[in-house]
Amino acid sequence: MISSKARRRIYVGLSTGLLCLTLAITANSQVKTETKVEEGRASQVFKIETAEVVYVSGHDLVVKTEDGGLRHFPNVPDDKTVLVGGEELTVHDLKPGMKLQRTTITSTTPRMITTVKTVKGKVWRVSAPNSVILTLEDGTNQPFDIPKGQKFNVNGQETDAWGLKEGMNISATAVTETPETVVSQEVIRTGTAPPPKPDPPKQGATLLIVVVPAK
C-alpha cells in the first residue's frame, strides 16, 4: 500500500541571469529526468498467532486457534512451509497435535522521491502572461505553461512574463517532491512437533501357580 501527496517546485534560469519560473513541463525527448529516493526510519509492528493442528489430509488443514475456535484451510499450497526443528515442512508433513506459530511483521517506511527534470531551449514565442514556446536542442518547438502571477528575476531585476523576449536562451529545471509511505509485510511460520506418546508400562513376569487338589 502506498499513499502519496506531491509537492511541485520548478525553477527556470535565463542564460543572461537568474530566472525563477514555475513551468508545467510536458513529456519530451529533450527533457532529462533524474530521480532520487530518500528513505526515513522504518517502523515495525509484530503480530503473533498460534494454533494447533487438528486435522490434515492432502492440502486440507484444520487448526484450533488460541480462542478455541476451528479454522479450515481447504487448499494449502506446497510453497507455504513451516520451520520445525530447523527443517522446512509442507502441509503434507504436518501432524495432528503439532503447534504452529505465525509471526507477521508489518514495516512502514516513509520516503521522499525527488524528480528533477531539465530542458534547454530558445524563446520562440511568448504569449504573456500564460505560456511560452521554446525551440529545443533538436529543433522542435515545445509549449510550456506559465503560472498566473509568476515573477522573474533577470539580472537582479524582478519582472513578469512580459519580460521574456523572443530569441532569449533559457534553461528550465522542474523539481517534484513526492512523499510516500511504503508498507510491506513479512510472514514467518514456525512450529513444534507434538510430544511423543509415552511407552506403555512394561509388564513383569507372570507367576503361574498351579494348584493340585489333594487326593
Secondary structure, 3 states (H helix, E strand, C coil): CEEECCEEEEEEEECCECCCCCCECCCCCCCEEEEEEEECCCEEEEEEEEEEEEEEECCEEEEEECCCCEEEECCCCCCCCEEECCEEECHHHCCCCCEEEEEEEEEEEEEEEEEEEEEEEEEEEEECCCEEEEEECCCCEEEEECCCCCCEEECCEEECHHHCCCCCEEEEEEEEEEEEEEEEEEEEEEEECCCCCCCCCCCCCCCCCCCCCCC
